[in-house]
């Protein structure tokens, strides 16, 4: 989630994605980001997403680096004890 604060109450801050992407979405009023597509680590290991937040007069942009891991290549070990006494 991207969050911002403004000491003025009005106009309300809004969030927008400046990066043209079909992989991510952002809620205009809460800043909550979500995936809208499937990420493929084999094709692309990271994504730069530019977010703009502001009101009608002032705004700021931030570049988020979104990375993931390839879970198909991760060795999973059991966290459950073999015997419990």
C-alpha positions as CSV (number, residue, x, y, z in Angstrom):
1,X,0.0,0.0,0.0
2,X,1.2,3.5,-0.8
3,X,0.3,6.1,1.9
4,X,0.5,9.8,2.0
5,X,-0.6,12.6,4.4
6,X,-1.5,16.2,3.8
7,X,-2.1,18.6,6.6
8,X,-5.0,20.1,4.7
9,X,-8.2,18.0,4.6
10,X,-9.5,19.2,1.3
11,X,-9.1,18.4,-1.6
12,X,-8.6,14.7,-0.8
13,X,-5.4,13.1,-1.9
14,X,-5.7,10.7,-4.9
15,X,-3.4,8.0,-6.1
16,X,-2.7,7.2,-9.8
17,X,-0.4,4.8,-11.6
18,X,1.8,6.6,-14.2
19,X,3.3,3.4,-15.5
20,X,1.4,1.8,-18.3
21,X,0.9,-1.7,-17.0
22,X,-1.7,-4.4,-17.1
23,X,-0.1,-6.1,-14.1
24,X,-0.9,-3.7,-11.3
25,X,-3.8,-1.5,-10.2
26,X,-4.1,1.1,-7.4
27,X,-7.2,2.3,-5.5
28,X,-7.6,6.0,-6.3
29,X,-8.5,6.9,-2.7
30,X,-6.8,4.4,-0.4
31,X,-3.5,3.8,-2.3
32,X,-3.9,0.0,-2.0
33,X,-2.1,-1.7,-4.9
34,X,-3.1,-5.0,-6.3
35,X,-2.1,-7.5,-9.0
36,X,-4.4,-7.6,-12.0
37,X,-2.4,-10.3,-13.8
38,X,-0.1,-13.2,-13.2
39,X,3.6,-12.5,-12.6
40,X,6.0,-14.8,-14.4
41,X,9.5,-14.8,-12.7
42,X,11.0,-16.6,-15.7
43,X,9.9,-13.8,-18.1
44,X,10.6,-10.8,-15.8
45,X,12.1,-10.7,-12.3
46,X,11.0,-7.2,-11.3
47,X,8.7,-4.4,-12.2
48,X,9.1,-0.6,-11.8
49,X,5.8,1.0,-11.1
50,X,5.5,4.8,-10.9
51,X,2.8,6.1,-8.5
52,X,1.6,9.7,-8.3
53,X,-0.2,11.0,-5.2
54,X,-1.5,14.5,-4.7
55,X,-4.4,16.9,-4.9
56,X,-5.2,19.3,-7.6
57,X,-2.3,21.7,-6.9
58,X,0.5,19.6,-5.5
59,X,1.7,16.1,-6.3
60,X,4.6,13.7,-5.7
61,X,5.8,10.7,-7.7
62,X,7.6,7.6,-6.4
63,X,9.0,4.7,-8.3
64,X,8.3,1.3,-6.6
65,X,10.5,-1.7,-7.4
66,X,8.3,-4.8,-7.2
67,X,10.3,-8.0,-7.1
68,X,9.3,-11.6,-6.5
69,X,10.8,-15.0,-6.1
70,X,10.3,-18.1,-8.3
71,X,8.4,-20.3,-5.9
72,X,8.6,-23.3,-8.2
73,X,12.4,-23.5,-7.5
74,X,12.1,-23.0,-3.7
75,X,12.8,-26.0,-1.5
76,X,10.1,-26.3,1.1
77,X,11.0,-27.9,4.4
78,X,8.5,-29.0,7.1
79,X,8.2,-26.8,10.1
80,X,6.2,-29.5,11.9
81,X,8.2,-31.5,14.5
82,X,8.6,-35.2,13.6
83,X,7.6,-36.2,17.2
84,X,5.8,-34.3,19.8
85,X,6.1,-35.3,23.5
